[in-house]
Amino acid sequence: MDGGAGAGDGPVRWREAMERALYGPDGFFLREVPAAHFRTSVHASPLFADAVAELLLRVDRALGSPGSLDLVDIGGGRGELVTGVLAALPEAVAHRVRALVVERSSRPGGLDPRVGWSADPPGDVTGLVFANEWLDNVPVDVVVNDPPWPPRLLLVDRAGRERPGPPVEEADARWLRRWWPLPDTGPVGERAEPGGPRDAAWARAVGRLRRGLAVAVDYAHTRDTRPPGGTLTGHREGRAVAPVPDGSADLTAHVALDSCAAAGIAASAPARAAAGGPPDPAAGILLDQRTALRRLGVSGRRPPLETASRDPAGYLRALVRAGEAAELTDPAGLGGFGWLLHPVGIANPLAD
């Protein structure tokens, strides 16, 4: 279609602009250290890596402690999460783990040599696939409602100036009808972010899993909570900024995790069948982070005050951990993130 797809600074569809700004030759993720610009759960506290380690242990037990246990971190930044998980595991398990970070940037210096590095997930995974704040950086288009149906693509230049473009293509129109319906009669100007590229990315990741668990953790919304103005924004040096696709800032949009769940269920059906199981009604589970982390033993409960006089140093350490746990599980902050779980060939290790 005609989307202004030429090179240079002229207007292009947002999906192309995000791809160029984040992953192009001078893209944000290929030249910046993400932790300098935004803070994820991984950076907030080592308790997050401890919780993922506990999750991996549960997956390991469900798999019968295989000789080789995969830990694949998609969009793993500089390997911080995988490094923390390996440190938190018992040695008897850690020596069986094949750890891999999947990133498009180059391997950072000084990373634990036990951690592999690749631009693509492995073709056959038995273990845990974990994707923390990955899908929100998978580029998507932005559309604007302009009745009558269909809505129109928004085009954007490198300075962030937008203008309406051509009508959306049929695949995006179908996705919008099912997952983010815009009224045929208005209001004019309501925005949406068709999630087909995220569905496809998650389906590919889930499709690599032979047995085990795939988890996506992200800013999320579901069909009944879609924001009418969309969610596209930028992040630079710890602050939210206008989404300008010039490579100077992170660009992110919240994820329709319910749509990804449906795509993952379809993608994992062959693996479930190969593992000898029927379609799994427990696949595609949606939880908030507060619930998920609490089921993994992360609690913001303060230590008993009487321990302060008996063990002051221990009390202070416990108090710090309680504060970190409270931040990770705060429903108005990190605790409100969505967790999407896809078990394949095992029971849900986070079942209540």
N, C-alpha and C positions, 0 to 999 in steps of 0.2 A: 504494500500500500504506500501511498505518498505520505510519509511522516516527517519530511525534512531531515532525512537520514544522512545528509552529506557531512563531510568533515568540517572543522572550523568552529566558529562561535555562533553560528546561526541556530535557530530554534529546532530542537529535535524532541521526540517523545521522551517522557520522563524515564522510562526504562533504559533507554540508550544513554541519557544524560547521567543517570546513577551509575551505570556500568563504567562509563568513562571516568567519572569523578572519583569512584571508589577503587577501581581495579585497572584503570588505564595506565599508560607508561609513567605518568606523573600522579597516579591515583593516591588517594588518602591512605589506603591500607598497605600500599606497597612502599611508602616512604615515611610513615608516621608510626610511633608506638601508641597503639590504641589506648592503653591505660593512662596516658598523659592527657587524654581528652574526655574519657568517660569512665565511670566506675561500675563494674559489674559485681555480682555476688561473689565471684572468684576473688576479686580484689578487696571486698568488704571484710572478709574474715576467712581464716583457714578452716572454720567450721563447715564451710560449703564443700571444700575438698574432702573433709572427713565424712560428710554425709554421702557424697558420691562414692567414696571408698566403701561405706557400709552398703550402699546399693549394689556395687560390684560384687561384694561378698555374698549378698543374697542371690544374685544372678549366678554366681559360681556354684553355690550349693544347689540351686535349682537345676543346673546343668550336670550335676554329678561330679564336680571338680575335674574338668577336662585337663589333659596334659598341657594344653595351650589355651589361654584365656585372653580374648581380644578386648582391648580398651581403645576405642576409636573416638577421638574428640574432634568433631567437625567445627571449623571456625574457631580453633583453639588458641587464637592470639599468639602469644610467645611461649606457649606450653605451660603456663602457670598452673592450670587445673590438673593436667596429667602429672606434673611434678609433685603437686600436693597429694594427689591420690596415691601415687606410688609410695610416698613417704608414710602415709597413714595405714597402709596395708601390712598385715603380718608377713614376715619374710617368706613363710611357707606358701603364701599365695602370690606375693610380689614376684617371685622368681619364675612363676608360670605365665605372667602377664606379657602379652605383646602389645605394647603401647604405641599408638600412632596419633600424631596431630595432623589434621587435614587443613592446610592453609595455602592460599595462593601467593603469599609473601615468602621470602627466603627464610631458611632455617636460621634462628638466632644463634649467635655464638654462646658457648658455655652451657647449652642445654644438656641435660642428663643423657649420656650416650645410649641408655636403654630406651629412649623415646625416638621412634621413627618419625619421619617427616615426609609428607607427600601432598601434591596438589589435588589428588583424587583419593576417595575411599578405596579400601581393598575390595576385591571382587567377592570375597566369601568371609563373613564375619560370624564367629561364635563367641558371644560375650555381650558387651555393652557398647552401644553407639550412643554418644552423648553430644548434644548440640546446644550449647548455651549462648543465647543471643547471636545466633547465626542467621536464622531465617529472616529476621528484620532487616538484614543487609543484603538479602537477595533482591536485585533490582525489580521494581514493578512500575507499571504505568500509573498515571493519575488521570481520571476521567471527570468530566463535569456534566451535570444534568442539564439538558437543553431540549425540553420537550418539543415535539413528540419524540418517542423512542427512535433510534438508540442514542445514548449519550455520546459526547465527543471526547476524543483524546485531548489532553492539555499538552501543548508544546512549550518548551522552555529553552532559553539561551543560557550561556555560561554565567551571565550576570544574575540569573534567577528570574528574569522577566518571562511571564507566561502569556500565552494566547490560545484560544480554542483552535483545535485542528480538525481533522476529518472524523467521521463517526468511528466508533470502536469496531474492531473486527468481530466476526461471528463467534469465535471461541470465547473472547472476553464478554461478549453480550450474553452468551449462555451462562458463563460463570456468574455474572452479575445478577441475572434473573434468579439463579438458585441461591446464591450466597449473600449478595449485597443488593437487594432490589431497590431501584430508584423509581419513585412514582412517575408514571407516564405523563401525569399532568402537572408536575412540579414538585418542589419548588425549583426554579431556575437557579443554577449555581451550586447546588449540592454536589459535593465531591465524593469520589470513591476510589479505591485502589484495588483493581482486579488482581486476585491472588493466584492466578494460574501458574506463574513461574515458581512461587513458593511451593504449591502443591506438587509440581513436577520435581523440584529439588528434593523435597522430603520423600516422595515416592521412590526416587533413585536411591536415597540413603537407606530407607527401609528395605528396599529390594535386595540390598547386599547382605542383609541379616539372615543367616540360615537358622540359628537358634540363639535365643537370648532376648535382649530388650533394647529398644531404641527409644530415646527420650529427647524431646525438644523443649527447651525452656526459653520463654520470650515474652516481651510485651505482646499482649494478645487481646482480641475481642471475638465475640461470637455473633451469630446472625441477629440475635435480639438486642445486641448492644453496639452495633456499628455506629461510629461517630459521624454525623452528617457532614462535618467539615473535613473528614479524612484525618490522617495522623502524620503525614510526612513532615519531618523536621530535621534540623541539623544539630550537631554537637561539636563544640570546640572548646578545649581547655576547661572542661568541667561545666560548661554552660550550654543551655539550649540556645540555638541561633537560627536565623532564617535558613531554609533549605536552598542554598545556592550551589549549583553543581560545578564548581570551579576547582575541586580537589583540595580545598583548604579546610574542609570539615567532614566529619562523619555524616552520612545521610541515612536515615532510618524511617521505616514505617511499620506500625504495629501489624501483627500477623493474625490472619483469620485461621486460628488453630483448628476450628471445627471443620473447615474445608480441608486443611492438611490431614486431619484425622481420617476423613473419608478416602483421600488419595492414598494414604498409607495402608489402609485396610485392603484396598484393591491391589496395591503393589506387593503386599506380604502374603497374599493368598497362595501363590505357588510354593513359597517356602513352608507355609503351614502344612500344605498338602504333602510336600516332600518329607516333612518331619513326622508324618503319620497322623496329623490332627485335622479335624474339621475346621471350618471357618470359626474363628475365635471371637465370641461376643465380648470378651474382655479387651480386645485390641481397640486402639483409638480412645484411650481413657483420658479425660481432661480433669486436672486438678489445679488448684492454685498452689503457689510455692509454700505458703504457710502450712497447708495441709500436708503436702509432700514432705517437707523438712521435719515436721513434727512426727510423722510416721517413721522417719529415719533417725529419730532420737534427738533432734535439735530443739531445745527448749529455752525460752527466755526467762525461766523461773530464777529469781534471785536466790543466792545461797542463804541458809539460815543465819540470822544475825549473831547468834550465840557462837558461831564458829570464828567470828572476828577476833575474839580475845584468845581463843585456843590456838588458832593458826592464822595470824594476820596476813602473811604472804599468800597462803592458800586461799583465804577469803577474797583477797584482792584479785587473784587470778580468776577465781570463779565469778566474781562480779564483772570482770572484763568480758569473760565468755558469755555471760548472761546478756550483757549489753549488745554484743555482736550478734547473738542469736535473736535478740529482739529486733535488730535492724533487718536481719535476713527474713524474718517472718512477719514484719509489719504489713498488714493488709493494705495500707495506704502507700506503701513503697515497694520494696523488693518482694515482700510476701504476697503481693497481688499479681506477680508474674504468673503466666500460665505454664503448666507442665502437661505435655502430651506424651503418653506412654503407649508403646506398641510392643507387647510381648509376643514372641514367636517361639512356639514349642515349649514354653514354660508358663506357669501360672503368674499372675501379676504379683511381683514382689512387693508392691506397695498397697496390696489389698488391706482394707481396714479390718 
